[in-house]
Amino acid sequence: MPPYQGGGAMIDRVRFDGTSFAPAPQRFEAGTPMITEVIALHAAIDYVMAAAGEGGMQALFAHESALVAKARDALGAINSITLYGPEKSAGILSFSMQGVHPHDIGTILDEEGVAIRAGHHCAQPLMDHLGVPATARASFGLYSDDSDVEALLAGLERVSRIFG
């Protein structure tokens, strides 16, 4: 199979009468290798491992799960909110609010300094199955804390006031 693009490191030999390519998979890896990205990935792994400490990745999962549980409990008590997904998750909480499009939720929360994702999240068949055009999705990470849950709740109170 011939390569679909040309560039350094994928050529075996260049001649006037033709070019030969390196064996696969190298023939499909034209150009400079992703050196910057590899260095950044290494730095990110170092950061996460340092943040995990002696508890390791389980400690990070426990931290994120606890924040999601707190947010799920609070949002679950609001009649106009529907929660989606498993009760225990690693930092992800999807929801919708009756009568409010998730993009409107996202816009109002953004005005309150709370960043969420809103849309179909590249899962349109799931959205069709759920019977919703989209969901709002809050994500919690190793840097999140209880104040982030409180900010989400305060922002959703504003959404509720605006949309009645």
C-alpha angles and dihedrals in degrees: 000000000000120000117260095219138022133233146118122319095022096079122091097186136348117212135164090246096049147319128255122207133220118259119272133307092024092055088066096049102080121179135010115343116251094267096153092049092050091051091048091049090052091051091049092050090049090050094050093045091050091048091048091056120177092334089065125198091329088065091054091047090050091049094050093042091052091053092048091048091052091048093045091052092051096043092043089061091060110089095209094056125086117197123212132197135027121331091234115049139149101256103312126116120175121190146151132212120221112254095005124098112228090238089060089049089051093049094050093044089050089056086054092051095256117127119206136155120248128187141055093311091220088295103105094148088057092048089051090050091049091046095234129117092221144333136229115240127199118194127200124197142178090284094052124099141174091287089065091056090048091050090051091051093047090049092050089051087058091049089052092049092050096047096035 
